[in-house]
Amino acid sequence: MIQVKVRNIGIDSLTGAPILMLADVNNEDDIYPIWIGVSEAEGIILKQSGVETPRPLTYDLMKNIIEELGARVKQVAIVDKKDNAYIAEVILEKDGEEIVIDSRPSDAINLALRFEAPIFLDENVVKKVNLQEIKEELKRQEEEAKKEEEIQTVEELDKEVGDIDIKREPEVDEELEQFRKMLENIKPEDFALKPEEKKNGEEK
């Protein structure tokens, strides 16, 4: 069993359900998420934010009843999981004796917050999520995405250069072909001087 505290409440992006984030008191990067109901989440948020209501709400009423009976919440614990539901216990103390009451985790934690009682859980029951590992994984994914973008950019540039070369090649080939045709049509006599040119050349 480890001691945890309420870190915050998130929202499941797929279902929209509230997620209670419990952090290990000795390592706040270790988070234990538990899906809870909307009303239970509201009870936790109201207590954490220090909001006081004109009349006692459900969990405040439960606290008043327990105190009127001469008991207090000593601690709560999440101890098991059955049929995909977590099982918690509220440990009451009265006249030096402990009374264990079966409870849902969200109800137990709501009471623990109102009595400022410690919260425990079995780390073999609730799956742990490490925030530092998540941050490192997200960073790694971002770096890989950047590399892929750079590779795609290089490939696109190569393609553009290739397209330019392909477009220019026919122009060069056409010029060479015209030059070849000109050479083929030239005859030796084209380089011989005409009689008038010879005469002019002799007179100079």
Secondary structure, DSSP 8 states (H G I E B T S, - for coil): -EEEEEEEEEE-TTT--EEEEEEETTEEEEEEEEE--HHHHHHHHHHHHT---SS--HHHHHHHHHHHTT-EEEEEEEEEEETTEEEEEEEEEETTEEEEEEE-HHHHHHHHHHHT--EEE-TTTS--EEHHHHHHHHHHHHHHHHHHHHHHHHHHHHHHHHHHHHHHHHHHHHHHHHHHHHHHH--GGGGS--HHHHHHHHH-
